[in-house]
Amino acid sequence: MASIREEVRRFILEEIAKNRLSDSELSDSQDLGKKGIVDSIALMRLLTFLTAKFGFELKDDDYKMDYFESVNSIVRFVEKKRN
């Protein structure tokens, strides 16, 4: 089974960046919003993916941009929600 990090990276590269970005160009610590990779629509698609793939529900306090600014922060968020 692929790790959370691998699944998140794959989704961002294939579904959000639509192959405009290579694996080596996506740093796990880069700010996805500032780099223009994730906008508000992409964020909603990402949230839908995360909840379906990893089986958790979002609560009102889960909608903080800090949780979704980088691959690293997304992985931490998913790990927190799964525990």
DRENPA-3360 file (N, C-alpha, C; in nm, 2 decimals, always signed):
BEGIN
1 = MASIREEV = +0.08/-0.12/+0.00/+0.00/+0.00/+0.00/+0.09/+0.12/+0.00 ~ +0.05/+0.22/-0.08/+0.13/+0.35/-0.09/+0.11/+0.43/+0.04 ~ +0.21/+0.50/+0.07/+0.21/+0.59/+0.19/+0.12/+0.71/+0.17 ~ +0.08/+0.77/+0.28/+0.00/+0.89/+0.27/+0.07/+0.99/+0.18 ~ +0.20/+1.01/+0.20/+0.28/+1.11/+0.12/+0.28/+1.07/-0.02 ~ +0.29/+0.95/-0.06/+0.29/+0.91/-0.20/+0.16/+0.93/-0.26 ~ +0.05/+0.90/-0.19/-0.09/+0.93/-0.24/-0.11/+1.07/-0.26 ~ -0.07/+1.16/-0.17/-0.10/+1.30/-0.18/-0.02/+1.36/-0.30;
9 = RRFILEEI = +0.11/+1.32/-0.31/+0.19/+1.37/-0.42/+0.14/+1.33/-0.55 ~ +0.09/+1.20/-0.56/+0.04/+1.15/-0.69/-0.09/+1.23/-0.73 ~ -0.17/+1.25/-0.63/-0.30/+1.33/-0.66/-0.26/+1.47/-0.70 ~ -0.17/+1.54/-0.63/-0.14/+1.67/-0.67/-0.08/+1.68/-0.81 ~ +0.02/+1.59/-0.84/+0.08/+1.59/-0.97/-0.01/+1.55/-1.08 ~ -0.09/+1.45/-1.06/-0.18/+1.40/-1.17/-0.31/+1.47/-1.19 ~ -0.37/+1.50/-1.07/-0.51/+1.56/-1.08/-0.52/+1.71/-1.07 ~ -0.42/+1.77/-0.99/-0.43/+1.91/-0.97/-0.33/+1.98/-1.07;
17 = AKNRLSDS = -0.21/+1.94/-1.07/-0.11/+2.01/-1.16/-0.12/+1.95/-1.30 ~ -0.20/+1.85/-1.32/-0.23/+1.79/-1.45/-0.10/+1.77/-1.53 ~ +0.00/+1.71/-1.47/+0.13/+1.68/-1.53/+0.20/+1.80/-1.58 ~ +0.17/+1.92/-1.53/+0.25/+2.04/-1.57/+0.38/+2.05/-1.48 ~ +0.39/+1.96/-1.38/+0.49/+1.96/-1.28/+0.54/+1.82/-1.27 ~ +0.68/+1.80/-1.27/+0.73/+1.67/-1.25/+0.75/+1.64/-1.10 ~ +0.76/+1.51/-1.07/+0.78/+1.47/-0.94/+0.90/+1.54/-0.87 ~ +1.01/+1.56/-0.95/+1.13/+1.62/-0.89/+1.11/+1.77/-0.87;
25 = ELSDSQDL = +1.01/+1.83/-0.94/+0.98/+1.98/-0.92/+0.89/+2.01/-0.80 ~ +0.83/+1.90/-0.75/+0.73/+1.92/-0.63/+0.81/+1.89/-0.51 ~ +0.84/+1.99/-0.43/+0.91/+1.98/-0.30/+0.80/+1.96/-0.20 ~ +0.83/+1.87/-0.10/+0.73/+1.84/+0.00/+0.70/+1.96/+0.09 ~ +0.80/+2.06/+0.09/+0.78/+2.17/+0.18/+0.74/+2.30/+0.12 ~ +0.73/+2.30/-0.02/+0.70/+2.42/-0.09/+0.55/+2.46/-0.07 ~ +0.52/+2.59/-0.06/+0.39/+2.64/-0.04/+0.31/+2.63/-0.17 ~ +0.21/+2.54/-0.17/+0.14/+2.51/-0.29/+0.05/+2.62/-0.35;
33 = GKKGIVDS = +0.00/+2.71/-0.26/-0.07/+2.82/-0.30/+0.01/+2.93/-0.36 ~ +0.12/+2.96/-0.30/+0.21/+3.06/-0.35/+0.28/+3.02/-0.48 ~ +0.30/+2.89/-0.50/+0.35/+2.85/-0.63/+0.25/+2.84/-0.74 ~ +0.12/+2.86/-0.70/+0.02/+2.86/-0.80/-0.03/+2.72/-0.84 ~ +0.00/+2.62/-0.75/-0.03/+2.48/-0.78/-0.18/+2.46/-0.73 ~ -0.21/+2.51/-0.61/-0.34/+2.48/-0.55/-0.41/+2.61/-0.54 ~ -0.53/+2.62/-0.60/-0.62/+2.74/-0.58/-0.74/+2.69/-0.50 ~ -0.84/+2.77/-0.49/-0.96/+2.73/-0.41/-1.03/+2.61/-0.46;
41 = IALMRLLT = -1.05/+2.60/-0.60/-1.12/+2.49/-0.66/-1.03/+2.36/-0.64 ~ -0.90/+2.37/-0.66/-0.81/+2.26/-0.64/-0.82/+2.21/-0.50 ~ -0.83/+2.31/-0.40/-0.83/+2.27/-0.26/-0.96/+2.19/-0.23 ~ -1.07/+2.22/-0.29/-1.19/+2.15/-0.27/-1.18/+2.01/-0.33 ~ -1.12/+2.00/-0.44/-1.09/+1.86/-0.50/-1.00/+1.78/-0.41 ~ -0.90/+1.85/-0.36/-0.80/+1.78/-0.27/-0.87/+1.73/-0.14 ~ -0.96/+1.81/-0.08/-1.03/+1.77/+0.04/-1.13/+1.66/+0.01 ~ -1.19/+1.66/-0.11/-1.28/+1.55/-0.15/-1.20/+1.42/-0.16;
49 = FLTAKFGF = -1.08/+1.43/-0.22/-0.99/+1.31/-0.24/-0.95/+1.26/-0.10 ~ -0.90/+1.35/-0.02/-0.85/+1.31/+0.12/-0.95/+1.24/+0.20 ~ -1.07/+1.29/+0.20/-1.18/+1.23/+0.29/-1.22/+1.09/+0.23 ~ -1.23/+1.08/+0.10/-1.27/+0.95/+0.04/-1.15/+0.85/+0.05 ~ -1.03/+0.89/+0.02/-0.92/+0.80/+0.02/-0.88/+0.75/+0.16 ~ -0.89/+0.84/+0.26/-0.84/+0.81/+0.39/-0.95/+0.79/+0.49 ~ -1.07/+0.80/+0.45/-1.19/+0.77/+0.53/-1.21/+0.85/+0.66 ~ -1.21/+0.98/+0.65/-1.24/+1.06/+0.77/-1.34/+1.17/+0.72;
57 = ELKDDDYK = -1.40/+1.23/+0.82/-1.49/+1.34/+0.79/-1.43/+1.47/+0.84 ~ -1.46/+1.58/+0.77/-1.41/+1.71/+0.80/-1.50/+1.78/+0.90 ~ -1.44/+1.85/+0.99/-1.52/+1.93/+1.09/-1.49/+2.08/+1.06 ~ -1.57/+2.17/+1.12/-1.56/+2.31/+1.09/-1.41/+2.36/+1.11 ~ -1.35/+2.31/+1.22/-1.21/+2.37/+1.25/-1.10/+2.30/+1.16 ~ -1.14/+2.21/+1.07/-1.05/+2.15/+0.98/-1.02/+2.24/+0.85 ~ -1.09/+2.34/+0.83/-1.08/+2.43/+0.71/-0.98/+2.54/+0.74 ~ -0.86/+2.51/+0.77/-0.76/+2.61/+0.79/-0.65/+2.59/+0.68;
65 = MDYFESVN = -0.62/+2.70/+0.62/-0.52/+2.69/+0.51/-0.39/+2.63/+0.55 ~ -0.35/+2.66/+0.68/-0.22/+2.60/+0.73/-0.21/+2.45/+0.71 ~ -0.32/+2.38/+0.71/-0.32/+2.24/+0.70/-0.29/+2.19/+0.56 ~ -0.31/+2.28/+0.46/-0.30/+2.24/+0.32/-0.20/+2.32/+0.24 ~ -0.11/+2.39/+0.31/-0.01/+2.47/+0.23/+0.10/+2.40/+0.17 ~ +0.13/+2.28/+0.21/+0.24/+2.20/+0.15/+0.21/+2.05/+0.16 ~ +0.28/+1.97/+0.09/+0.26/+1.82/+0.10/+0.29/+1.78/+0.25 ~ +0.39/+1.83/+0.31/+0.42/+1.80/+0.45/+0.30/+1.83/+0.54;
73 = SIVRFVEK = +0.24/+1.95/+0.53/+0.13/+1.99/+0.62/+0.01/+1.90/+0.59 ~ -0.01/+1.86/+0.46/-0.13/+1.78/+0.43/-0.11/+1.64/+0.49 ~ +0.01/+1.59/+0.48/+0.04/+1.45/+0.54/+0.02/+1.46/+0.69 ~ +0.07/+1.56/+0.76/+0.05/+1.58/+0.91/-0.10/+1.58/+0.94 ~ -0.18/+1.66/+0.86/-0.32/+1.67/+0.88/-0.39/+1.54/+0.87 ~ -0.36/+1.46/+0.76/-0.42/+1.33/+0.74/-0.39/+1.23/+0.85 ~ -0.26/+1.23/+0.89/-0.22/+1.15/+1.00/-0.30/+1.18/+1.13 ~ -0.31/+1.31/+1.16/-0.39/+1.35/+1.28/-0.54/+1.31/+1.27;
81 = KRN = -0.60/+1.32/+1.15/-0.74/+1.28/+1.14/-0.76/+1.13/+1.15 ~ -0.66/+1.06/+1.11/-0.67/+0.91/+1.11/-0.65/+0.85/+1.25 ~ -0.59/+0.93/+1.34/-0.56/+0.88/+1.47/-0.67/+0.91/+1.57;
% end
